């Protein structure tokens, strides 16, 4: 895995690009995931679009991002649906 890190003078801006060897760009798909997330006493609905190779990888990414950002355990995140979307639907 090649990693390209660019850190300009401003510390607030940082661009990190990961390039994987051996994975053709045609295999990477975009998935739309709809689910519910506890926010206080209520559950809020979310819709996220994630790039991944498989639906399982997309769900793992959602668990990781939402758990980190909102301090929610995986068991608290409810996935309602996952669908692969095409370029025309973006």
C-alpha positions in Angstrom: 0.0 0.0 0.0 1.4 3.4 -1.0 0.6 6.4 1.1 0.8 9.9 -0.1 0.8 12.5 2.7 0.6 16.2 2.0 0.8 18.6 5.0 0.7 22.3 4.0 1.5 25.2 6.3 -2.1 25.2 7.7 -2.4 22.3 10.1 -6.2 22.3 9.7 -5.9 21.2 6.1 -4.3 17.8 5.4 -4.8 15.6 2.4 -4.2 11.9 2.7 -4.4 9.7 -0.3 -4.2 5.9 -0.1 -3.5 4.0 -3.2 -4.0 0.2 -3.1 -2.0 -1.9 -5.5 -3.8 -4.8 -7.2 -7.4 -3.5 -6.9 -8.8 -2.2 -10.2 -10.9 0.9 -9.9 -13.8 -0.9 -11.8 -14.3 -3.2 -8.8 -14.9 -0.4 -6.2 -18.6 0.2 -5.9 -20.7 2.8 -4.1 -23.3 1.6 -1.5 -26.2 3.6 0.0 -26.8 2.5 3.6 -30.0 3.5 5.4 -30.2 3.0 9.2 -31.1 4.3 12.6 -28.8 5.6 15.3 -29.5 6.5 18.9 -29.2 10.2 19.6 -30.2 10.9 23.2 -33.5 9.4 24.0 -34.6 9.1 20.3 -33.3 7.2 17.3 -32.4 9.3 14.3 -32.5 8.0 10.7 -29.3 8.3 8.6 -28.4 7.8 4.9 -24.8 7.4 4.0 -23.0 6.6 0.8 -19.8 4.6 1.1 -17.2 3.3 -1.4 -16.3 -0.4 -0.8 -15.6 -3.6 -2.6 -18.4 -5.6 -0.9 -21.6 -4.8 1.0 -19.9 -6.4 4.1 -17.0 -3.9 3.9 -19.5 -1.0 3.5 -21.3 -2.0 6.7 -18.0 -2.4 8.6 -17.1 1.2 7.4 -20.4 2.5 8.7 -20.0 0.8 12.1 -16.5 2.3 12.3 -17.3 5.8 11.3 -20.6 6.3 13.2 -19.2 4.5 16.3 -16.2 6.8 16.3 -18.0 10.0 15.5 -21.0 9.6 17.8 -19.6 7.2 20.5 -22.2 4.5 19.7 -21.6 0.8 20.1 -22.1 -1.4 17.1 -25.1 -3.0 18.7 -26.8 0.4 18.9 -26.6 1.0 15.1 -29.5 -0.5 13.2 -29.0 -1.1 9.5 -32.3 -1.0 7.7 -31.2 -1.4 4.1 -28.1 -1.5 1.9 -28.1 -1.1 -1.9 -25.5 -0.6 -4.6 -26.0 2.6 -6.6 -24.8 3.4 -10.1 -23.0 6.4 -11.4 -26.2 7.9 -12.7 -27.8 7.9 -9.2 -24.9 9.8 -7.6 
